[in-house]
Amino acid sequence: MKEPITIKVNGQTYSFWDSADIVSEALNICRAFTVGMTVKAPGMATFVDTFKPGQSCEVFIGNDLVCTGYIDQTPVNYTATSMQAQIIGHSKTIDLVECTVAPQGESIKALTGMNSARWSVPKPPVPDGYTLIPSPSDITAVSWNNVKLYSIIAQLIAPYGVRLLVNNDVLSNNISKNFNVDIEKKVIDVIKKMVEEHNLWVTDNEYGDLVISKQADGDAVEGLKLGGNVLSGSSARPRRHARAWCLRPSRPPR
């Protein structure tokens, strides 16, 4: 039996989807989801009034929370009698992908106060092996000298209401940076530039937190099994060419 996919918006849970697509990638900091439905008249107005871009939402597969974030788009195609509607959204970390670095002197409390989003788990748990980095109260600098890597990142993401979780092995390395931020850059571009040279990677979790971990060595804990954790797949199996030529045009006649 397939697990139902539900979306919680404003404390209400909805699960009447005709289609659903949820994307979560280890090397991507922003989960995404799309659900679709057919709405018959006169229910079209109810859909438009219920789901609006900018609303906070949570996505569940069965009882498992898989994404905490916002509704981004609600595209519709309609006729006189029915409407094909979709809800498209992303993790809270979408702001780090779309927004630039907040300038020095801004109050983080004031910036996050502009966000009226509410979720059912206001203080998500911290998983074992990770540490929650406290958010600063103000943006005190955009240039740092010998400052802990995670302290810089915590300030960069705090204006967008995103928490920072750091693997304890990363904390134990005491990585410090001399770094100048270009405030015209997107937040995620700045963060990737800082972490990649230290063999670290960033992703998000089901609560919309930014998570920093080390790139691990060794074998995976669990393998892939068709019919188990892999339900379906596809392969293009393109033809392989064993030889190629590089040709230059002949000279034009004189």
HUNOR-V678168 format. One line per field, one symbol per residue. phi: phi as a letter, one per 30 degrees, with the letter a starting at -180 (. if undefined). A space follows every 50 residues. Layout:
BEGIN
phi = ???
END
This chain:
BEGIN
phi = .dddcbbcbhiccbbcddbabbcbcdcbdbdbbbbbaccddcdddddddd cbejddabcbciccdbababdcbbdbbbbdcabcbbbcabdededddccd ddddjdddddddddccdbbdcdbddcdeibbddddddbddabbbbhceed dddeddcedcicdccbeddddddhdcbcaccdddddeddddddddddcic bbacbdciddbcbdddcjdddbdcbdjcdccaaabdhddccdbbbcccdd dddd
END
